[in-house]
Amino acid sequence: MEAHFPMFTSQPIGFVSSPYKNTGEIPKGLGVKHEAEGVLKILPQFEAGLTDVEGFSHLFVIWEFDRSDGFALLGTPPFDNRAHGVFATRSPRRPNPIGLTTVELLNRDGLALHVRGVDMLDGTPILDIKPYLSSIPAEKLRRGWLAEAEARQKR
Ligand SMILES: C[S@@+](CC[C@H](N)C(=O)[O-])C[C@H]1O[C@@H](n2cnc3c(N)ncnc32)[C@H](O)[C@@H]1O
């Protein structure tokens, strides 16, 4: 079904200050943990939207892969041996180049949210921030092809 109404045009609410200047510097691979600290610098016109954000330990950051090149519906991740559909991966090359990262909120200083767990490049545009809430018990989660790749790595 196609949309017969105008869709919204996104605008950044801020930009990520990250230690990573090149994609090669960002840790990758199975079981990788993102511990790098960064700052979500929110634009002044959105400051009121940060009211009460301090109460949350973790946030979802929705952002734009502004330096990815086109998209591929199938791709083989560097740490696997077969191709997967883009919607079964976290590939940067997506039809709508939107990234989603869960970060730990360390502290807020006005328009600056100091966070741990960034995996985006310095200067990445932020589209939205939402409190992280998960009500899905661990035993109900299935990890698809990733679980198979992890099991292979342990062998
Ligand atoms: C595998 S993606 C996962 C990103 C996010 N956690 C997600 O699931 O949507 C992370 C990779 O995206 C790439 N990347 C990070 N920031 C980017 C940007 N602003 N533009 C294009 N690619 C970016 C880097 O290669 C990084 O290792």
The ligand as an SDF file (V2000), in Angstrom:
LIG
                    3D

 27 29  0  0  0  0  0  0  0  0999 V2000
   25.7930   -1.1490   12.6090 C   0  0  0  0  0  0  0  0  0  0  0  0
   25.2510    0.5340   12.7050 S   0  0  0  0  0  0  0  0  0  0  0  0
   24.2190    0.4660   14.1180 C   0  0  0  0  0  0  0  0  0  0  0  0
   23.7200    1.8200   14.5030 C   0  0  0  0  0  0  0  0  0  0  0  0
   22.5760    1.8080   15.4810 C   0  0  0  0  0  0  0  0  0  0  0  0
   22.9290    1.2470   16.7640 N   0  0  0  0  0  0  0  0  0  0  0  0
   21.3910    1.0750   14.8910 C   0  0  0  0  0  0  0  0  0  0  0  0
   21.1720   -0.0680   15.2650 O   0  0  0  0  0  0  0  0  0  0  0  0
   20.6750    1.6540   14.0750 O   0  0  0  0  0  0  0  0  0  0  0  0
   26.6510    1.3570   13.3530 C   0  0  0  0  0  0  0  0  0  0  0  0
   27.5930    1.7180   12.2310 C   0  0  0  0  0  0  0  0  0  0  0  0
   27.0240    2.7570   11.4600 O   0  0  0  0  0  0  0  0  0  0  0  0
   28.0390    3.5490   10.8970 C   0  0  0  0  0  0  0  0  0  0  0  0
   27.7440    4.9530   11.1960 N   0  0  0  0  0  0  0  0  0  0  0  0
   27.7630    5.5690   12.3990 C   0  0  0  0  0  0  0  0  0  0  0  0
   27.3990    6.8510   12.2900 N   0  0  0  0  0  0  0  0  0  0  0  0
   27.1130    7.0530   10.9770 C   0  0  0  0  0  0  0  0  0  0  0  0
   26.6580    8.1670   10.2230 C   0  0  0  0  0  0  0  0  0  0  0  0
   26.4110    9.3500   10.8030 N   0  0  0  0  0  0  0  0  0  0  0  0
   26.4870    8.0230    8.8950 N   0  0  0  0  0  0  0  0  0  0  0  0
   26.7320    6.8380    8.2940 C   0  0  0  0  0  0  0  0  0  0  0  0
   27.1650    5.7370    8.9490 N   0  0  0  0  0  0  0  0  0  0  0  0
   27.3460    5.8460   10.2740 C   0  0  0  0  0  0  0  0  0  0  0  0
   29.3560    3.0820   11.4890 C   0  0  0  0  0  0  0  0  0  0  0  0
   29.9800    2.2360   10.5410 O   0  0  0  0  0  0  0  0  0  0  0  0
   28.9230    2.2670   12.6950 C   0  0  0  0  0  0  0  0  0  0  0  0
   29.8310    1.2530   13.0010 O   0  0  0  0  0  0  0  0  0  0  0  0
  1  2  1  0
  2  3  1  0
  2 10  1  0
  3  4  1  0
  4  5  1  0
  5  6  1  0
  5  7  1  0
  7  8  2  0
  7  9  1  0
 10 11  1  0
 11 12  1  0
 11 26  1  0
 12 13  1  0
 13 14  1  0
 13 24  1  0
 14 15  1  0
 14 23  1  0
 15 16  2  0
 16 17  1  0
 17 18  1  0
 17 23  2  0
 18 19  1  0
 18 20  2  0
 20 21  1  0
 21 22  2  0
 22 23  1  0
 24 25  1  0
 24 26  1  0
 26 27  1  0
M  CHG  2   2   1   9  -1
M  END
$$$$
